[in-house]
Amino acid sequence: MAMAMGTRPLLGTARVRRNMLSEDLTKCIQLAKNLRPKAEYTLKLYDQCQGLTEKVTGNLSLSETDGIPLAGTSRWSELSDQERLNQNFHAYKIFSTYLRLYLNNVPDCGQYPRLPDSIMELYTQTESFVVLISQLTMAMGLPVPSVRVPNVDTPKDWDRKVWGHHLLVELSNWSLRSVRDFSKLKTNLSSNRARRNQLRGAQLR
């Protein structure tokens, strides 16, 4: 009897921890969903300000040397929970840094006065994502990875225009990727909980 009572606080703590993880994962999913329309809106303002039409941007390609994290991966289904967390943390840490730097170089567009504010809002959202993912990572008992942000040198006006376009495009792509990643993490959390309950039921029998 004493042993059964002794296990209750531990079980209760584990249940609270799982609930907190589930809530944090839900927050990540919602933040990613909110991020996409904001990124698309800012991209539209940016392209209009810079005179970048769909005809022009359709022929632009992104290289890994641009320093912008790419959302696409051929092994998405094979990623572990830790890899998903680390890759999202890495991406948003870089986006946050680049957006903060870009605030000092926002093009002067009288027709689109909302552009600086929109970029600032994106920076705030990505920074919030960095904090939330780091908290979630620590709550799962995993180390928060260190991130080296690549130095990007874009001295020419055209290069700077293209780089800014790609930055916003890939941030939008990452918002979609993050919804998938954190939904997968939430599903894995529920599956692990179900398996533990099955094992506990079998032991009681």
C-alpha positions, -999 to +999 in steps of 0.1 A: +000+000+000+028+024+009+046+017-024+014+024-044+009+057-026+045+065-032+041+062-069+012+086-072+032+118-071+055+105-098+026+095-120+009+128-114+041+147-123+046+126-155+010+134-165+014+171-159+046+171-178+030+154-208+001+179-207+026+208-207+045+193-236+012+189-255+003+225-248+037+238-260+034+217-292+000+232-298+014+267-293+042+259-319+016+247-344-005+278-340+025+301-342+036+285-374+001+288-388+000+325-379+034+331-393+026+320-429+000+347-438+023+373-423+053+361-443+032+360-475+019+395-469+053+409-462+067+392-493+040+408-514+049+443-500+086+436-504+084+425-541+061+454-550+085+478-532+116+464-550+098+461-584+101+423-584+074+408-606+063+371-607+080+369-641+113+379-626+110+359-593+099+328-611+134+325-626+153+331-594+170+302-577+182+298-541+217+285-532+228+271-499+256+296-501+230+323-495+229+312-458+191+309-458+179+276-442+160+255-467+127+239-456+127+211-480+142+177-471+140+143-488+141+124-455+113+142-436+096+109-425+129+095-412+137+124-389+138+118-351+119+140-326+152+156-316+162+163-353+129+180-359+133+202-329+169+210-337+163+218-374+134+241-365+154+259-338+183+263-362+161+277-389+142+303-368+174+314-350+189+323-384+156+339-396+154+359-364+190+371-368+186+380-405+153+398-400+168+419-372+198+428-395+175+435-424+155+460-403+185+483-406+184+480-444+147+481-452+142+498-486+127+533-486+092+528-502+068+556-499+040+536-515+044+508-490+049+524-456+037+492-439+068+472-450+091+481-420+064+474-395+056+441-412+092+430-412+094+440-375+063+418-368+079+389-385+111+394-365+090+394-333+072+362-343+104+343-352+121+354-320+091+341-301+094+308-320+131+305-310+122+310-273+093+285-274+113+258-292+141+261-267+117+258-238+101+228-254+135+212-261+146+216-225+112+203-212+119+171-233+152+167-215+172+175-247+201+200-251+194+233-269+217+233-299+241+261-306+236+278-339+263+295-360+246+321-382+263+323-417+277+356-426+261+369-458+278+395-480+254+411-505+271+443-517+252+448-549+217+462-550+203+434-571+218+407-549+203+424-519+169+425-535+170+388-545+183+378-511+155+396-493+130+379-516+144+345-509+145+351-472+108+358-470+099+330-494+118+304-474+104+317-441+069+311-456+080+276-466+093+269-431+060+279-416+044+250-435+072+226-426+069+236-389+031+228-389+040+193-402+069+189-378+052+199-346+020+180-356+042+149-360+058+155-326+024+159-310+012+126-326+043+109-314+037+121-279+001+108-280+014+074-294+040+071-267+013+078-240-010+052-255+018+026-255+026+033-219-010+029-209-012-004-227+019-017-210+006-005-176-027-023-183-009-055-192+011-054-160-020-049-139-035-080-154 
